[in-house]
């Protein structure tokens, strides 16, 4: 299904927002992504407990809501996407859990915007009442707009028959458009990467526009200084696969894998997760392309990291 490729990796693309900007106490750790996952629910539980005591704390709202979205993508949906067919029930259960987490995070963020701009939850793009609220927002609102749209659209991508959520897509695209007006360089081109996925995957009636994909791919690379693997992975999924272009698919994923995460410490985790996805996509290329020569099988088993790749990645992450 077409929406299958609207895997909004904004959590992966924006993970550096947490690693560099959230107000969480330091605790040095040496972890791989697989060992990080069990810790995140406890962090979320602590954040929610604090949020119950301080429901109007916008910083806490952003941290909690966006962490739900990140966890759903990187540690629930991501692994589930590549489970083998024999684990169909496990895969579907994980994707259902991912949707639940996306919605929970997005709801927290959406409620936060409504607290900051009373009445925001009552307006809509459809009846022309949303624009006046978005006009009030400034650059400080960009992260909330971005993560809210990311959470809801990611949930919709997992269940495109959710008509209630489908009706909200024009609103969500308006959030992203306003965020882009306010801060087009947000998080090293994360919004451009968002556009790659959304413009390529959504139908025109919901805001899709394939003519804009290459432009935003170029901008994403420029704004990240070519140091992020995510744009290449996004392009391979939503452009190369639907076009049936295996050579282009392979080229972009190899470009993603060629980056050295150690040379970009601020985005090391985001790149490692993106690269693992790239590796999985290459390994499962026959699921997306019918005609692949045996010579094109990528048997490179050297893609791995030692513990040094993860040193201090989460020193500002946990309490």
Protein Blocks (a to p, Z undefined) as FASTA:
>chain_A
ZZlmmccfklmmmmmmmmmmpccddddddddfklmmmmmmmmmmmmmmmmmmmmmlmklm
mmmmmmmmmmmmmmmmmmmmmgcfklmmmmmmmmmmmmmmmmmmmmmmmmmmmmmmghkl
mgcfklopmmmmmmmpcfklmmmmmmmmmmmmmmmmmmmmlmklmmmmmmmmmmmmmmmm
mmmmggghlmmmmmmmmmmmpcfknopafklmmmmmmmmmmmnnopafklmmmmmmmmmm
mnopaklmmmmmmmmmmpcfklmmklmmmmmmmmmmmmmmmmmmmmmpmbdcfklpccbf
kbccdfklmgoklmmmbZZ
